[in-house]
Amino acid sequence: MSAVDPSAGLVKVRLQPENTETGWICDTAIAVGSTVCYAPSELGSHVLVETVQGDGDNYIVVTRIFDAVSMPPTFSALGDVVLQAGQFGVKIADTELVVSESGVTVVGPLIIRGDVSVQGTINAQGDISTSGVSLEQHIHRGVQSGSSVSGTPVSG
């Protein structure tokens, strides 16, 4: 990959073994109906190109490929190893999402916009807070002895 225009979905590729640069050609994306998965190609990545209807001047990128020069990424979620058969991973800088037979692992910040429903146990390492009130550091007002109800938790 020798040039990338992500706003137009176009790239330039150096064809081997002649090292000839193409003009601007279409980058690749996965799409089914209105669902689209697109990540612009990176400069220097190796890709497979095909000609459109056998036209040697009209290429499209089919997919990214890995080889001895352009190695697949490692995932810290897996102990800094590459994905194996049956695993799926997304990596953007230090943020990772890995799906495997043992579940889904996310490394990095996770923002969920919308409701969350959980069936089962939630286990957390570290503090949990809601509306600015820490589960580990909160205090209650109006505490009385006996079976009285205390006030709502507040920041401690």
C-alpha positions in Angstrom: 0.0 0.0 0.0 1.7 3.2 -1.1 -1.1 5.8 -0.6 -4.5 6.0 1.1 -7.4 8.3 0.8 -9.8 7.1 3.5 -12.5 9.8 2.8 -12.9 8.4 -0.7 -12.2 4.7 0.0 -9.3 4.7 -2.5 -5.7 3.5 -2.3 -2.6 3.2 -4.5 -0.7 -0.1 -4.6 2.8 -1.0 -5.8 2.4 -4.1 -8.0 5.2 -6.6 -7.7 7.7 -7.7 -9.0 7.9 -4.6 -11.2 7.2 -2.2 -8.3 4.7 -0.3 -10.5 2.3 2.0 -8.7 -1.4 1.8 -9.7 -3.6 4.9 -10.0 -6.3 5.3 -7.3 -8.2 2.1 -6.9 -11.1 0.9 -4.7 -10.2 -0.2 -1.2 -12.1 -3.2 0.3 -14.9 -3.4 2.8 -17.3 -6.2 4.0 -21.0 -5.3 3.5 -24.3 -7.1 3.7 -27.4 -5.0 3.3 -27.0 -1.9 5.3 -24.3 -3.4 7.5 -20.8 -2.2 6.6 -17.4 -3.1 8.1 -14.7 -0.8 6.8 -11.2 -0.1 8.0 -9.0 1.9 5.7 -5.8 0.1 4.6 -2.6 1.2 6.3 0.4 2.5 4.3 2.9 -0.3 3.9 0.4 -3.1 4.3 0.4 -5.9 1.8 -2.8 -6.5 -0.1 -4.2 -8.9 -2.8 -5.5 -7.1 -5.9 -7.6 -8.4 -8.7 -8.4 -7.0 -12.1 -12.0 -6.0 -12.8 -13.3 -8.3 -15.6 -9.7 -9.0 -16.7 -8.9 -5.4 -17.5 -5.2 -5.0 -16.6 -5.6 -1.3 -16.0 -8.6 -1.6 -13.6 -7.8 -3.1 -10.2 -9.6 -3.5 -6.9 -8.2 -4.5 -3.5 -9.6 -7.8 -2.4 -8.1 -8.3 1.0 -5.0 -7.6 3.2 -2.5 -10.4 3.4 0.2 -11.3 5.9 3.6 -12.6 5.0 7.2 -12.6 6.4 7.4 -8.8 5.9 3.8 -7.8 7.0 3.2 -10.0 10.0 -0.2 -10.5 11.7 -0.8 -8.5 14.9 -0.4 -10.0 18.4 -3.1 -9.6 21.0 -2.4 -8.8 24.7 -5.8 -10.3 25.4 -4.3 -13.7 24.4 -0.9 -13.2 26.1 0.8 -11.3 23.2 0.2 -14.1 20.6 -1.5 -14.1 17.2 -5.0 -15.3 16.7 -5.6 -19.0 16.2 -8.2 -20.8 14.1 -11.6 -20.3 15.6 -10.7 -16.9 17.1 -11.8 -13.4 15.9 -10.0 -10.2 16.8 -10.2 -6.5 16.3 -7.2 -4.4 17.2 -6.8 -0.6 17.0 -3.6 0.6 18.7 -3.8 -0.7 22.3 -7.6 -1.4 22.2 -8.6 -5.0 21.5 -11.7 -7.1 21.2 -11.1 -10.9 21.0 -13.8 -13.5 20.6 -12.9 -17.1 21.3 -14.4 -20.3 22.6 -13.8 -19.1 26.1 -15.8 -15.8 25.6 -15.3 -12.2 24.7 -12.3 -10.2 26.0 -12.0 -6.4 25.7 -8.7 -4.6 26.4 -9.1 -0.8 26.8 -11.8 1.5 27.7 -15.4 0.3 27.0 -18.2 2.8 26.5 -21.8 1.5 26.2 -24.5 3.9 25.1 -27.8 2.3 26.1 -29.2 -0.1 28.6 -27.2 -3.1 29.8 -28.9 -6.3 31.0 -26.9 -9.1 32.7 -28.1 -12.6 33.5 -25.5 -14.0 35.9 -22.9 -12.7 38.2 -20.8 -9.6 37.7 -17.3 -9.8 39.1 -15.1 -6.7 39.2 -11.5 -6.0 40.2 -11.2 -2.4 41.4 -13.8 0.1 42.4 -17.3 0.6 40.9 -19.0 3.9 40.9 -22.4 5.2 39.9 -23.4 8.9 39.6 -20.1 9.8 41.2 -20.6 7.6 44.3 -17.8 5.0 44.8 -18.8 1.5 46.0 -15.6 1.3 48.0 -15.4 4.9 49.4 -19.1 5.9 49.9 -20.7 6.7 53.3 -24.3 6.7 54.4 -26.1 9.6 56.2 -28.7 9.2 58.9 -27.3 5.8 60.2 -29.2 4.7 63.3 -28.9 1.5 65.4 -31.4 -1.2 65.0 -33.4 -2.0 61.9 -33.9 1.6 60.7 -33.1 2.5 57.1 -30.1 4.7 56.6 -29.9 7.6 54.1 -28.8 7.1 50.5 -25.1 6.6 49.8 -23.0 9.7 49.1 -19.4 10.3 48.1 -17.0 9.8 51.0 
